[in-house]
Amino acid sequence: MSEYVLIAIPAVISVLALLSAFLFNRSVVLQAQGNDRMKEIQGYIRSGAFTFMISEAKVMLITMAVIGGILWILFYWQVAVAFWIGSLLSLAAGFIGMSAATHANARTSNAAQKSFKDALNVAFSGGSVMGLSVAGLALIGLVLVIVLFRKWFLPAGLAIETDNLLNVNLIRGALIVSAYSMGASLVALFDRVGGGIYTKAADMAADMVGKVEMHIPEDDPRNPATIADNVGDNVGDVGGLGADLLESFVGAIISVMVMVMYIYVGRANPGIAGENGLIAKLGLAAGLAPESYWWVLLAPLLIVGGGIVASLLAILYIRFSRRQEGMQAVLMNGTRLAALLTAGTTFLVVWLSPLSLNVFWQVILGLAAGIGIGFFSEYFTSSSFRPTKELAKMNQSGPAVGVTEGMALGMMSTFMPVILIAAASIISYQLGGLLGVAFTAMGMLSFVAMTVAVDTYGPIADNAGGISSMAELPPEVRERTDKLDSIGNTTAAIGKGFAIGSAAFAALGLIAAYMWSAASIPAEVVLPQLPIVGQIISPTGGDPIQVGAFVIAGLMLGAMVPYVFSALLIRGVSRTADILVQEVRRQFKEMPGIMKGEETPDYNRCISITAHGGLNKMFIPAMIAVATPIVFGLVFGRYALGGFLIGALLSAIQLAIYCANSGGAMDNAKKFIEEGAFGGKNSDAHAAAVTGDTVGDPLKDTVGPSLDILIKLMSVIALVFASLFPLYPVFL
Amino acid sequence: MSEYVLIAIPAVISVLALLSAFLFNRSVVLQAQGNDRMKEIQGYIRSGAFTFMISEAKVMLITMAVIGGILWILFYWQVAVAFWIGSLLSLAAGFIGMSAATHANARTSNAAQKSFKDALNVAFSGGSVMGLSVAGLALIGLVLVIVLFRKWFLPAGLAIETDNLLNVNLIRGALIVSAYSMGASLVALFDRVGGGIYTKAADMAADMVGKVEMHIPEDDPRNPATIADNVGDNVGDVGGLGADLLESFVGAIISVMVMVMYIYVGRANPGIAGENGLIAKLGLAAGLAPESYWWVLLAPLLIVGGGIVASLLAILYIRFSRRQEGMQAVLMNGTRLAALLTAGTTFLVVWLSPLSLNVFWQVILGLAAGIGIGFFSEYFTSSSFRPTKELAKMNQSGPAVGVTEGMALGMMSTFMPVILIAAASIISYQLGGLLGVAFTAMGMLSFVAMTVAVDTYGPIADNAGGISSMAELPPEVRERTDKLDSIGNTTAAIGKGFAIGSAAFAALGLIAAYMWSAASIPAEVVLPQLPIVGQIISPTGGDPIQVGAFVIAGLMLGAMVPYVFSALLIRGVSRTADILVQEVRRQFKEMPGIMKGEETPDYNRCISITAHGGLNKMFIPAMIAVATPIVFGLVFGRYALGGFLIGALLSAIQLAIYCANSGGAMDNAKKFIEEGAFGGKNSDAHAAAVTGDTVGDPLKDTVGPSLDILIKLMSVIALVFASLFPLYPVFL
């Protein structure tokens, strides 16, 4: 097939995905909004969410302008433009998803007045807008970058190096797609960190004053922080999640592309030499036939394009299912259908392409590992299984034991996911070297549209429940939205497993791409301003003998970064929550009419305090993620930076699983007690579990997801800036 | 100097240390024990501690018999004997220290009736018994092993390998000292884990029922768990600590010795080839002069011998200081004096030896890094500094925020220690390669006698305070013992920093020794029964190309082990505490006379429940530490095991610092509030801080110290069993 057809297919698929997203959005907006009270509350939430996202976007736009400018000066303008495209699309994904979610929330509670199935349809349509937008935007952006800068993706422009030919264009093309991915990652980190701090600070403060001090239920309109809490669900769980999975998706695709391009760069690459035998297993070789170039380069786009089509079909299956009962099974079947169809489309692509069938097995391996990790996330965090039940039981011995046991549970839960990640990485390596690992990561993310749709539907249902309570709708409405929410939790656990597993794999793929590039690419090829830049930095030099100690030091320092990063996030949440607690207490004290329901609390003040905290505490952690790999690389050189990235990856995987599952289990243990176990609500066990849930909140919703992005962002930054760094430490 | 003189000097010094320990013990025993009530309580504590230690020793003796038997069958009988000597001396150190501590506790409270200085003298003498015993036993054992198996330390017995000469004796000698260290490590792990679970379970249960439910003060004789709590201080903080530092000390010395012996093994070792330039900086070379062999081999023993003499002088300075006031300064000066004198004796040894002066700088670097890490431990955990003060303040927002902030503080505190460890490892590597790193680790531990003396004095003072309260001595007595305790805390923080820092370095040294050995030693040299053994295991084979993925998988799996290990420990503590809580509640309910002070609680039942829990939960974590490196090595081979060990080291360093400092800060934040800050006792902030302290307890006193041993034990096991493992994964 000609390259034009090959690039047209993903382009058409992404337009199709965006069109479907538009139609789903329309179908949501056409629903009735409900009574005036509901409209009012929805208005508060929507405007609060937009206000925050716009303030956040301003900070990001300035940061992106500066970083893009640096890329322009150091490299080429095309690199900067690709970076901007990546970041703007990521930004757009967050906004689109959040807009759909804040349309869908009140409409879901309104539909819940009719029937459960109607409510599910609205909520799931809202989630589908997000899922299809994320996948569609990511893919169309990549197509756009390739088409715009087509010249840099043509395998030509040979330059004579010392004793080899270098395929200069492709090295620069690899830099361009890396910058695209870096833009998406940076926005995702801001979204996750800022949104994560916002949502959990509001949640903690609302719970601590409302439930613990004033003894009013969750989502009580008398609680001044309650709207901020509902805004938080949208900016954190919807906006943050969308940007997060978009960047995972992009990272996984581009790490395959970059490695393929390096293979075409050819024998000059010593990093590849040892891997030729393994690469051959994928139907590739260092001296690959030029006519198959476009097929191989665009295969990842075709494979994920297949995943998008598969997801769209599965979404339609769920949306138009006529069953009124057993919707949990329908959702699970939908997820299974998406996975199965993705396997089918992948087989088709691989079979048509010059690639070996091993690529198909790589993708299947990724799908299977993701589902496996998802299962263990569910096992450790769902109250249907022993660990969370036992945790709930231990809460009878008080909050200290509850928290301690929750931490132990999280630590224990690292066991199986890490074994699965290690096993999948060993097998995928056997099937095709480091490039094989990258294909596996891509496989895990190939039906991302479906994952995001299901994940986003949860917070919409959550918000709908909040609106039902605040608008004082009949209790059966709240029951329906609660049921909606709880069904979403199981599928969401699988989604979380995918997020962590794919982050580990995508980072491994990016680190592998970095190491190939670091080992072989001379700075002159990608740094046109080298003579000027060279006066500031020194991209050569050093004594190779002593590099071992620096790799070990890099491993240690890299392993430390996720801890400091997490500490800043947790503090951001608790400090912001602390300020908000003071404000909520003040309102209750100074406006005694609030508790009697005679006075409206000042919701907006709470919203703006939380937003201020989220924005304030977001910048430093984000800058740590950006600056540390660059500074470390400049001082200690390319090899030590490889150690640094691996150290960070190792430490972040464990911490992310520990935090996500500790928090998830503590949350569900509390819900399990609320359902009547161990004394039910108002028991001592419940009070202890509420403390545990509050401790777990920032762990599962701020730290865990942000760590996933941290390792990918640091790896992609290393990949983009690799040529700046000296080979060995500057002071040797 | 002849080898006889060189070995006689450390022998004489260790006898001197043990003799001084005996005299200090006598000086304690000769003190008056106090009134009958005090004698009775001391009797309970002493017999409770001995009962537990003896039960624990039984489990260990069986384990040691089995493991020693395996070593005998696989290797030589000398290896088994060295292992047994190491484990028995470690066992003895725990018993001696605990005996001295349980003699000194009541006598310290009695002396506190006279004056503060008298109390300090008794407590510090008790601590000195432990310090001097640990250092003396470790050194005399090593001398004994060398003298007993002198033949294996003679650089001869050349065997012709493929194309090189191999110095067979030294390879076996290295195996013998490694087995000695492994014995000490195994006992230390049992002591730390068993004692750690015991002490924290008792502490948690006593606090949860006593303080929180019954509102009676700490160490109230009406609390049935109070004696178990005091027993715990002795079996955990004294017995566990002694065995722990003994094994760190031995591990640090033998990793230098093993590497020196491998250098003499000669050019056959490819692992060394790349390092020759660095080793030369230490005055050594691969083709080293045979006449300097004994000097170089025994230099580590002479250097630490100097450290023992220095510590003894510093201990005498503190013990016979006439100052009545400012004892904090005296203790700090003593520690500084010990460090300074150690520097002096080290200079003397290095100057007399054929070693380069760089070895002296290595040792100084170790001392400095240890003190630096200690300072940052203190900064993050002492209420004199900002972090703990702020943590105390945040407790005003409730227990959830307190715990969350405590966790964040611990994560943040990894920053500086890891930078110091990385910097010290880079510098020491520049000064002498991996052998230089091992010398730095040894430097950090060289004045271990002083560190242990100061560390042990703390729990003695703590126990003395408990006895004063239980025996209802006048309040000024309790005030004096509290002051004693608080002075000890500052110096103890330095000790904790040394423990973590030295564990990281010692493990690095052991891993380096392992990798030298793994890269070069043919199985036939150390596995006499190879034909038989070979039927079960396969010490060769595989395809080197694909080993990279296994190293990465090893890093990931290794990084996971400390998490699962920690989870088991935390669960051990909370499950045991939970059973004890039920028992204490039962006693209060069924014996209403207890609260009125008319009935004596059943202390022994609490002691035996705690002991049962400690012993029960100790075995599986210990076996994980022993079995995982062996199983991993057998399946995935020597190179992948190197990755596994480094992954475990990286993860354990961060987790250990995080746990130790989170727990320490939460403890001191509570004390700070009790001193009157933020509402003082009975405030909401205090209630929150008590929860935080309870969460932190198992982190700082069970998990943190056990992780230090875990990484050293796994590394030394890999070193001993290296020759059993195939080079590459068995299934390739």
Chai-1 contact restraints between the chains, C-beta under 6 A:
chainA,res_idxA,chainB,res_idxB,connection_type,confidence,min_distance_angstrom,max_distance_angstrom,comment,restraint_id
A,M208,B,G398,contact,1.0,0.0,6.0,A-B,restraint_1
A,S397,B,D578,contact,1.0,0.0,6.0,A-B,restraint_2
A,S397,B,V581,contact,1.0,0.0,6.0,A-B,restraint_3
A,G398,B,M208,contact,1.0,0.0,6.0,A-B,restraint_4
A,P399,B,P399,contact,1.0,0.0,6.0,A-B,restraint_5
A,P399,B,T691,contact,1.0,0.0,6.0,A-B,restraint_6
A,A400,B,T691,contact,1.0,0.0,6.0,A-B,restraint_7
A,A400,B,T694,contact,1.0,0.0,6.0,A-B,restraint_8
A,A400,B,V695,contact,1.0,0.0,6.0,A-B,restraint_9
A,V401,B,S574,contact,1.0,0.0,6.0,A-B,restraint_10
A,V403,B,V403,contact,1.0,0.0,6.0,A-B,restraint_11
A,V403,B,V695,contact,1.0,0.0,6.0,A-B,restraint_12
A,T404,B,I570,contact,1.0,0.0,6.0,A-B,restraint_13
A,T404,B,S574,contact,1.0,0.0,6.0,A-B,restraint_14
A,T404,B,V695,contact,1.0,0.0,6.0,A-B,restraint_15
A,E405,B,S574,contact,1.0,0.0,6.0,A-B,restraint_16
A,A408,B,A567,contact,1.0,0.0,6.0,A-B,restraint_17
A,A408,B,I570,contact,1.0,0.0,6.0,A-B,restraint_18
A,A408,B,R571,contact,1.0,0.0,6.0,A-B,restraint_19
A,M411,B,Y563,contact,1.0,0.0,6.0,A-B,restraint_20
A,M411,B,S566,contact,1.0,0.0,6.0,A-B,restraint_21
A,M411,B,A567,contact,1.0,0.0,6.0,A-B,restraint_22
A,M412,B,V564,contact,1.0,0.0,6.0,A-B,restraint_23
A,M412,B,A567,contact,1.0,0.0,6.0,A-B,restraint_24
A,T414,B,M560,contact,1.0,0.0,6.0,A-B,restraint_25
A,T414,B,Y563,contact,1.0,0.0,6.0,A-B,restraint_26
A,F415,B,V564,contact,1.0,0.0,6.0,A-B,restraint_27
A,V418,B,M556,contact,1.0,0.0,6.0,A-B,restraint_28
A,V418,B,M560,contact,1.0,0.0,6.0,A-B,restraint_29
A,A422,B,A553,contact,1.0,0.0,6.0,A-B,restraint_30
A,A422,B,M556,contact,1.0,0.0,6.0,A-B,restraint_31
A,A422,B,L557,contact,1.0,0.0,6.0,A-B,restraint_32
A,S425,B,A553,contact,1.0,0.0,6.0,A-B,restraint_33
A,I426,B,A549,contact,1.0,0.0,6.0,A-B,restraint_34
A,I426,B,A553,contact,1.0,0.0,6.0,A-B,restraint_35
A,Y429,B,A549,contact,1.0,0.0,6.0,A-B,restraint_36
A,A549,B,I426,contact,1.0,0.0,6.0,A-B,restraint_37
A,A549,B,Y429,contact,1.0,0.0,6.0,A-B,restraint_38
A,A553,B,A422,contact,1.0,0.0,6.0,A-B,restraint_39
A,A553,B,S425,contact,1.0,0.0,6.0,A-B,restraint_40
A,A553,B,I426,contact,1.0,0.0,6.0,A-B,restraint_41
A,L555,B,L650,contact,1.0,0.0,6.0,A-B,restraint_42
A,M556,B,V418,contact,1.0,0.0,6.0,A-B,restraint_43
A,M556,B,A422,contact,1.0,0.0,6.0,A-B,restraint_44
A,L557,B,A422,contact,1.0,0.0,6.0,A-B,restraint_45
A,A559,B,L650,contact,1.0,0.0,6.0,A-B,restraint_46
A,A559,B,Q654,contact,1.0,0.0,6.0,A-B,restraint_47
A,M560,B,T414,contact,1.0,0.0,6.0,A-B,restraint_48
A,M560,B,V418,contact,1.0,0.0,6.0,A-B,restraint_49
A,Y563,B,M411,contact,1.0,0.0,6.0,A-B,restraint_50
A,Y563,B,T414,contact,1.0,0.0,6.0,A-B,restraint_51
A,Y563,B,Q654,contact,1.0,0.0,6.0,A-B,restraint_52
A,V564,B,M412,contact,1.0,0.0,6.0,A-B,restraint_53
A,V564,B,F415,contact,1.0,0.0,6.0,A-B,restraint_54
A,S566,B,M411,contact,1.0,0.0,6.0,A-B,restraint_55
A,A567,B,A408,contact,1.0,0.0,6.0,A-B,restraint_56
A,A567,B,M411,contact,1.0,0.0,6.0,A-B,restraint_57
A,A567,B,M412,contact,1.0,0.0,6.0,A-B,restraint_58
A,I570,B,T404,contact,1.0,0.0,6.0,A-B,restraint_59
A,I570,B,A408,contact,1.0,0.0,6.0,A-B,restraint_60
A,R571,B,A408,contact,1.0,0.0,6.0,A-B,restraint_61
A,S574,B,V401,contact,1.0,0.0,6.0,A-B,restraint_62
A,S574,B,T404,contact,1.0,0.0,6.0,A-B,restraint_63
A,S574,B,E405,contact,1.0,0.0,6.0,A-B,restraint_64
A,D578,B,S397,contact,1.0,0.0,6.0,A-B,restraint_65
A,V581,B,S397,contact,1.0,0.0,6.0,A-B,restraint_66
A,G647,B,L650,contact,1.0,0.0,6.0,A-B,restraint_67
A,L650,B,L555,contact,1.0,0.0,6.0,A-B,restraint_68
A,L650,B,A559,contact,1.0,0.0,6.0,A-B,restraint_69
A,L650,B,G647,contact,1.0,0.0,6.0,A-B,restraint_70
A,L650,B,L650,contact,1.0,0.0,6.0,A-B,restraint_71
A,Q654,B,A559,contact,1.0,0.0,6.0,A-B,restraint_72
A,Q654,B,Y563,contact,1.0,0.0,6.0,A-B,restraint_73
A,T691,B,P399,contact,1.0,0.0,6.0,A-B,restraint_74
A,T691,B,A400,contact,1.0,0.0,6.0,A-B,restraint_75
A,T694,B,A400,contact,1.0,0.0,6.0,A-B,restraint_76
A,V695,B,A400,contact,1.0,0.0,6.0,A-B,restraint_77
A,V695,B,V403,contact,1.0,0.0,6.0,A-B,restraint_78
A,V695,B,T404,contact,1.0,0.0,6.0,A-B,restraint_79
